[in-house]
Amino acid sequence: MATIKDIAELAGVSIATVSRVLNYDSTLSVGDETKKRIFEVAEQLSYKKRPAKKIETGKIALLQWYTEKEELEDLYYMSIRLGVENQSRQMGFSVSKYFQDNFETLKQDEIQGLIAIGKFSDKQIKEMVSITNNIVFVDFSPDEEQFDSIVSDFEKATKKVIDHYLENGHEKIGFIGGREVFKDKTSLIEDLRERTFKNYLAEKGLFNEAFMYVGEFSVAVGHSLMKKAIQEHRENLPTAFFAANDSLAIGALRALLEEGIPVPGRVNIIGVNDISISKYVFPSLSTVKVYTELMGETAVNTLAEKIEGRQIAKKINISTQLIIRDSSS
C-alpha cells in the first residue's frame, strides 16, 4: 500500500500537507490545484494497471457532470474518470473531456463515442443522442433497453452494512446521506442507499425517522449533519451510522472526534466507495468498496464493443465489498 510519504514525494509537497489535505483539515490554506494534485496522486497510486486489447486509435468524449472543484469534495467521480482515462490510453483512444454545459462545443468534435459519468436529465440525454448513438453511462442507467450502462449495486451494499451492524448487536442505526438534482434542475434524483436503508430497517422493525440526516454529498455537510445528530440525541445518539458516501463519513468522523465521542467505542461509522484516502483518515474509515476504477475501465471496453458494431444494449452491475477498518468493530 502506498504511504503518505509516497504521495508527498510524487505531489511535490510536505508529508504534513498531504496528511491535512487527505483528512480535509478546514484550517489548511492550500489552493485547489494542490489539492487536486494530491488527490490524483493518491488515486493513481491505488490504481492497478490491467492488460487491455489494443484497437484502432480513435477519439472518444468523456462527459462529466462534476466539475474539477466538485471532484475535490467527492473523489468517487475522480476515480471513475481516472479509470476511463487510463484504460483509454491503454486501448489507443484519445479522450476529449467536457462538462455537461458544453454540448455545443461537443457537437463540433469528431468523436467515435461518448462516456457520460454521472446523472443526466432526459433533455441532456437527447442532446447526447443527437451527437452519437455510441453512448455508455457510468453510475447511471436511464434506460437499460436503449443504453449501455455501468453501475454499482447500492441496494446490496446498503444491506451489507446494516447486516454487519445487526450481527454486531447494534439496534439504533443512523443515516447520514445526500440528495442530488440534475444540473439543469429538472428533478430530484432518488438515492437508492437512502431508500434501501429505510425499507430494510423497517422490515426488521428498527427504522427510526429521527435518526435520518440528509443534506448534500460533501465533507462539510457530513460534519454539520453529525453535529446536529449529536445535539439532538445526546445520550440517545445511535451507536452506529451508515454514511451514503465516504466524504460524508469523513466529515461525520471529524464531528465525533471534536465532540470527544470515541469511535468506534461509542459510535461506529461506515461509508461507501472506499476512495483512496479513506485508509489515511483518522481513524481509518470502514467502507463499502465500490470498484470505481473498474467501472471506468469497463465503460471504455463497453464503448469499444459498441463502436465495433454491437447493437443490443447491456447493463453491467459491478459488485461491492465491505471493508472493516478502525471506524467500526
HELIX and SHEET records of a PDB file:
HELIX    1   1 ILE A    4  ALA A   11  1                                   8    
HELIX    2   2 ILE A   15  LEU A   22  1                                   8    
HELIX    3   3 ASP A   32  SER A   46  1                                  15    
HELIX    4   4 GLU A   68  GLU A   73  1                                   6    
HELIX    5   5 LEU A   75  MET A   91  1                                  17    
HELIX    6   6 PHE A  103  LYS A  107  1                                   5    
HELIX    7   7 ASP A  122  VAL A  129  1                                   8    
HELIX    8   8 PHE A  154  GLU A  167  1                                  14    
HELIX    9   9 LEU A  192  GLU A  203  1                                  12    
HELIX   10  10 GLU A  209  PHE A  211  5                                   3    
HELIX   11  11 VAL A  219  HIS A  233  1                                  15    
HELIX   12  12 ARG A  234  ASN A  236  5                                   3    
HELIX   13  13 ASP A  246  GLU A  258  1                                  13    
HELIX   14  14 SER A  276  LYS A  279  5                                   4    
HELIX   15  15 THR A  292  ILE A  307  1                                  16    
SHEET    1   A 6 PHE A  93  PHE A  99  0                                        
SHEET    2   A 6 GLY A  58  GLN A  64  1                                        
SHEET    3   A 6 GLY A 113  ILE A 117  1                                        
SHEET    4   A 6 ILE A 135  VAL A 138  1                                        
SHEET    5   A 6 ASP A 148  SER A 152  1                                        
SHEET    6   A 6 LYS A 315  ILE A 318  1                                        
SHEET    1   B 6 MET A 212  GLY A 215  0                                        
SHEET    2   B 6 ILE A 173  GLY A 178  1                                        
SHEET    3   B 6 ALA A 240  ALA A 243  1                                        
SHEET    4   B 6 ASN A 268  ASN A 273  1                                        
SHEET    5   B 6 SER A 286  VAL A 290  1                                        
SHEET    6   B 6 THR A 320  ILE A 323 -1                                        
SHEET    1   C 2 GLU A 180  VAL A 181  0                                        
SHEET    2   C 2 LEU A 188  ILE A 189 -1                                        
END                                                                             
